[in-house]
């Protein structure tokens, strides 16, 4: 979802504050610029982006594991998120 959000932002002319996007900066700019201000994307995508990162961080960096149910939810969110970005970018 991170890369799809980069495409969405940069396609709309929104660039990172630094040389690269941070996860926090990307989430903030996506929510403010593309969801709240320009209303290009539905607000549900903001939650998907945030929660998807939380699940990924749990899977990658915690001692516990991510359940099959949570992994499936994350996969569905990613599919929806990328699909929405493709739909907007293809006009």
C-alpha positions in Angstrom: 0.0 0.0 0.0 2.9 2.3 0.7 4.0 2.3 -3.0 0.5 2.8 -4.2 0.1 5.8 -1.8 3.3 7.2 -3.2 1.9 6.9 -6.8 -1.4 8.6 -5.7 0.4 11.5 -4.0 3.0 12.1 -6.7 0.3 11.8 -9.4 -1.6 14.6 -7.7 1.6 16.7 -7.5 2.2 16.2 -3.8 5.9 15.6 -3.0 7.6 14.5 0.2 8.9 17.2 2.5 12.3 15.5 2.4 14.1 13.5 -0.3 12.1 10.4 0.5 8.7 9.5 2.0 8.6 8.4 5.6 5.7 6.2 6.6 4.4 8.8 9.0 4.7 11.6 6.4 3.1 9.6 3.7 0.1 8.7 5.8 -0.3 12.3 6.9 -0.1 13.8 3.4 -2.4 11.1 1.9 -5.0 11.7 4.6 -4.8 15.5 4.5 -4.3 16.2 0.8 -6.1 13.4 -1.0 -8.8 12.4 1.4 -9.8 15.5 3.4 -8.7 18.4 1.3 -9.2 17.2 -2.3 -11.6 14.4 -1.6 -10.1 12.2 -4.3 -10.2 9.0 -2.2 -12.6 7.7 0.4 -11.6 8.1 4.1 -11.6 4.3 4.6 -8.3 4.2 2.7 -6.6 6.3 5.4 -7.5 3.6 8.0 -6.4 0.8 5.7 -3.0 2.5 5.2 -2.5 3.0 8.9 -3.7 -0.4 10.1 -1.9 -2.1 7.2 1.4 -0.6 8.5 0.6 -1.7 12.0 0.0 -5.3 10.9 3.1 -5.3 8.8 5.2 -3.9 11.7 3.8 -6.6 14.0 4.7 -9.3 11.5 8.2 -8.0 10.8 9.3 -6.6 14.2 7.4 -8.2 17.1 8.1 -11.6 18.7 4.5 -12.6 18.2 2.9 -13.6 14.9 0.0 -12.2 12.8 -3.0 -14.4 12.6 -4.3 -15.8 9.3 -7.4 -13.7 9.7 -5.4 -10.5 10.2 -3.1 -11.4 7.3 -6.2 -12.0 5.1 -7.7 -8.7 6.1 -4.4 -6.9 5.3 -4.3 -8.6 1.9 -7.9 -7.5 1.2 -7.1 -3.9 2.2 -4.1 -3.9 0.0 -6.1 -5.1 -3.0 -8.8 -2.5 -2.4 -6.2 0.3 -1.8 -4.3 -0.5 -5.0 -7.5 -0.9 -7.0 -8.7 2.6 -5.9 -5.4 4.2 -6.8 -5.4 2.4 -10.2 -9.0 3.6 -10.9 -8.1 7.2 -10.1 -4.8 7.2 -12.0 -6.3 5.6 -15.1 -9.0 8.3 -15.1 
